Amino acid sequence: MTPPRPSRFTASFGAASEQGGAGHARAKGRACVMAFAASLRTLRTYPAGNPIVRQAVEELTALVAEYVRDDGDFDCRLAGEFLFVNGTRLRLDAESWSMFDVVRATLRASGTGQLRAEHDASVAEWTTLLGFLLAPEGHGPAEAHVRLQQRLGDAGLESFDVAPPVQAEDDDSGGAEGASGGGGADDSRGSYTQGVAVLRDALRALATGEGLNVKRMKRMVQLIVDRVTRDEVRMLGLTTVRDYAEYEVTHAVNVCILAVGLGRRLGLSRLQLYDLGLAALFHDIGMGRVATRMPDSREPLSETEWAAVRTHPWQGVLVLFQMRELQEFPYRSMLVSYEHQMRDGGVGYPQPSVIEHPTLFSRIIAVADSYDAAVTTRAFRPRVLSPAEVLADMRRAARHGLDPVVIKAFSGMLGRWPVGTVVVLDTMELAIVCEANPSPEHFSRPVVRVIANRDRELQFPGELADLTERADAGGYRRTILSPVDPVRYGIKVGDYFVVDV
């Protein structure tokens, strides 16, 4: 077999990038998915022998061959709405979102959750496989997967190995808007990634002057409220997935989830939670009208730029006010947009003379907003405090002007060690906090996932451990000593919450 030509990725990016680094792996995986999607799109439009199809499939073939050469195999895996290539979870951005959707939808329709290649495959073999994926046979994903395996065998395509999704029968949870689902990881992941997609579309519509589909936004918020009500632990865990390229989008979705969970703790009704979630999604909408280098700058903002940032609360009110003709957007969202940076005691901004105290919704969202912003690594702030350290700092509410009652409820929801905190145990193992202990007497003893032994050898997915478990001698088997920086050990916390582990 003639060796495939080097891919364009290798020629343009690989030589200038640090080989083996996380950035290189993500960029290479993204290039592979883009080539995968381009091949599917062209093959759907043109016949297999068309030069345009061949050029697209040649690029995909070359990229996969590089994976086989460097790693021993190529492994593309679909986990809910997330794509992994050879174990690397890929980042999503506005440019690649539609291409990722092509691959996800095609794999899902054919009942495929994993596609592996252990040997070099020719352009002709890839073209045949792609044709099978684009024209699934059978009724439903499960039957389509069985037929796909049969067709691969009949065609003699031994270079490929396909496997069904982990929960193929439930894997449509993220597809239909308003789906309530019966529970489980896929439902929660689908709700989260659908929220990211819908909010991204909304921001794009606002930026281009298009009409905003408020009903779609409301259905999505209802879905998030339903998922938080049914599976709060998993939804809180998904807020640790903070490496999408668009900070403002994932930040808004995270604040929505945190605020809805906090509102439940404070006794809000379901209807109130819907309004709270919608207000949380749009609390920072005014940032779209603020022209600064934020959020991607690696340099501190100037005084002029900070002054511009401080205008985003009332800029948000103007954006929302312009949508009043829809008669769908509640006044409460405008109020939250204006008040979410206000604090009691004259701290924060703006500082109007006619408002003494922010409303309850604004105080709830202020806590959720402050927490998520503080635990997120940004270009201008590469080193952040751990979630536990941030929460401990927020408990000193008087200094920040945050509502102490709301913070107390927030602490009760997240626990002494918030979900996503990487900790070292007295056994010298490393662990990630997965779930707060609901018992007040065990406030400092959450459920964790042990991910590294005392020699710091990482294990995936690791094993669950309840820190209330006692040894035969009567003492606790494990106790948290302190939080640690996950970057120091190369730990990507979000990876442990986007797959079924």
MOHUUR-V84124 format. One record per backbone hydrogen bond with DSSP energy under -1.0 kcal/mol. CO is the residue of the C=O (numbers start at 0). NH is the residue of the N-H. E is the energy in kcal/mol with one decimal. If there is no record, write none. Layout:
# MOHUUR-V84124
co;nh;e
CO;NH;E
CO;NH;E
This chain:
# MOHUUR-V84124
co;nh;e
6;10;-1.6
7;11;-2.5
8;12;-2.9
8;13;-2.1
9;14;-1.2
17;20;-1.9
20;24;-2.3
21;25;-2.3
22;26;-2.4
23;27;-2.6
24;28;-2.3
25;29;-2.6
26;30;-2.4
27;31;-2.0
28;32;-2.3
29;33;-2.5
30;34;-2.2
31;35;-2.4
32;36;-2.8
33;37;-2.5
34;38;-2.2
35;39;-2.1
36;40;-2.6
37;41;-2.4
38;42;-2.2
39;43;-1.6
40;44;-1.0
41;45;-3.4
46;49;-2.0
49;53;-2.3
50;54;-2.5
51;55;-1.9
52;56;-2.7
53;57;-2.5
54;58;-1.6
55;59;-1.7
56;60;-2.9
57;61;-2.4
58;62;-2.1
59;63;-2.5
60;64;-2.2
61;65;-1.6
62;66;-1.7
63;67;-2.4
64;68;-2.4
65;69;-2.7
66;70;-3.2
67;71;-1.1
73;116;-2.3
74;85;-3.3
75;114;-2.8
76;83;-2.7
78;81;-2.3
81;78;-2.9
82;89;-2.3
83;76;-2.8
84;87;-1.7
87;84;-2.1
91;244;-2.3
92;96;-1.6
95;99;-2.7
96;100;-2.1
97;101;-1.5
98;102;-1.6
99;103;-2.8
100;104;-2.9
101;105;-2.0
102;106;-2.7
103;107;-2.8
104;108;-2.4
105;109;-1.6
106;111;-3.1
107;110;-1.4
112;77;-3.1
113;162;-2.2
114;75;-2.9
115;160;-2.3
116;73;-2.3
121;125;-2.3
122;126;-2.4
123;127;-2.1
124;128;-2.4
125;129;-2.8
126;130;-1.9
127;131;-1.9
128;132;-2.4
129;133;-2.1
130;134;-1.1
139;143;-2.2
140;144;-2.3
141;145;-1.6
142;146;-2.3
143;147;-2.2
144;148;-2.1
145;149;-1.9
146;150;-2.6
147;151;-2.4
148;152;-2.0
149;153;-2.5
150;154;-2.0
151;156;-2.4
155;157;-1.6
160;115;-2.9
162;112;-3.2
162;113;-1.9
166;169;-1.6
167;170;-1.0
169;172;-1.2
171;174;-1.4
175;178;-1.7
183;187;-1.7
184;188;-3.0
185;189;-2.8
186;190;-2.2
187;191;-2.3
188;192;-2.8
189;193;-2.2
190;194;-1.9
191;195;-2.0
192;196;-2.3
193;197;-3.0
194;198;-2.3
195;199;-2.2
196;200;-2.2
197;201;-2.1
198;202;-2.6
199;203;-2.2
200;204;-2.3
201;205;-2.3
202;206;-2.3
203;207;-1.8
204;209;-2.1
211;213;-1.5
212;216;-1.7
213;217;-2.6
214;218;-2.3
215;219;-2.1
216;220;-2.3
217;221;-2.4
218;222;-1.9
219;223;-2.1
220;224;-2.7
221;225;-2.5
222;226;-2.3
223;227;-2.8
224;228;-2.3
225;229;-2.0
226;230;-3.3
230;234;-2.1
231;235;-2.6
232;236;-1.9
233;237;-1.8
236;239;-1.8
237;240;-1.7
239;241;-1.8
245;249;-1.8
246;250;-2.9
247;251;-1.3
248;252;-2.0
249;253;-2.8
250;254;-2.6
251;255;-2.0
252;256;-2.3
253;257;-2.8
254;258;-2.7
255;259;-2.5
256;260;-2.4
257;261;-2.3
258;262;-3.0
259;263;-2.0
260;264;-1.6
261;265;-1.4
262;267;-2.4
263;266;-1.5
268;272;-2.2
269;273;-1.9
270;274;-1.8
271;275;-2.6
272;276;-2.9
273;277;-2.2
274;278;-2.3
275;279;-2.3
276;280;-2.0
277;281;-1.3
279;282;-1.1
281;284;-1.5
283;286;-2.2
284;287;-1.3
285;288;-1.8
286;289;-1.5
289;291;-1.2
292;295;-1.1
292;296;-1.2
301;305;-2.6
302;306;-2.2
303;307;-1.7
304;308;-2.4
305;309;-2.1
307;310;-1.4
308;311;-1.9
310;314;-2.1
311;315;-2.1
312;316;-1.4
313;317;-1.8
314;318;-1.9
315;319;-2.5
316;320;-2.8
317;321;-1.6
319;322;-1.3
320;323;-1.7
322;325;-1.7
323;326;-1.9
329;332;-1.1
330;334;-1.8
331;335;-2.3
332;336;-2.4
333;337;-1.8
334;338;-2.2
335;339;-2.2
338;341;-2.5
340;348;-1.5
346;342;-1.7
358;362;-2.2
359;363;-2.5
360;364;-2.5
361;365;-2.1
362;366;-1.5
363;367;-2.1
364;368;-2.9
365;369;-2.3
366;370;-2.2
367;371;-2.3
368;372;-2.2
369;373;-1.8
370;374;-1.7
377;380;-1.1
380;377;-1.4
385;389;-2.6
386;390;-2.5
387;391;-2.2
388;392;-2.1
389;393;-2.2
390;394;-1.5
392;395;-1.1
394;396;-2.1
395;398;-1.2
396;400;-2.1
396;401;-1.1
400;343;-1.6
402;406;-2.2
403;407;-2.0
404;408;-1.9
405;409;-2.3
406;410;-2.8
407;411;-2.0
408;412;-1.7
409;413;-2.3
410;414;-2.9
417;420;-2.0
420;432;-2.4
421;483;-2.9
422;430;-2.4
423;480;-2.9
423;481;-1.2
424;427;-2.2
428;424;-2.8
429;450;-2.1
429;451;-1.4
430;422;-2.9
431;448;-2.5
432;419;-2.6
434;446;-2.7
438;441;-1.4
439;442;-1.2
441;444;-2.0
442;415;-1.5
445;466;-1.6
446;433;-2.7
446;434;-1.8
447;464;-2.7
448;431;-2.2
449;462;-1.5
450;458;-3.6
451;429;-1.8
452;455;-2.3
456;452;-1.3
462;449;-2.9
464;447;-2.8
465;468;-2.1
468;476;-2.3
470;473;-1.7
474;470;-3.5
478;425;-2.2
481;423;-2.6
485;490;-2.6
486;489;-1.1
491;494;-1.4
492;495;-1.7
493;496;-1.9
498;500;-1.1
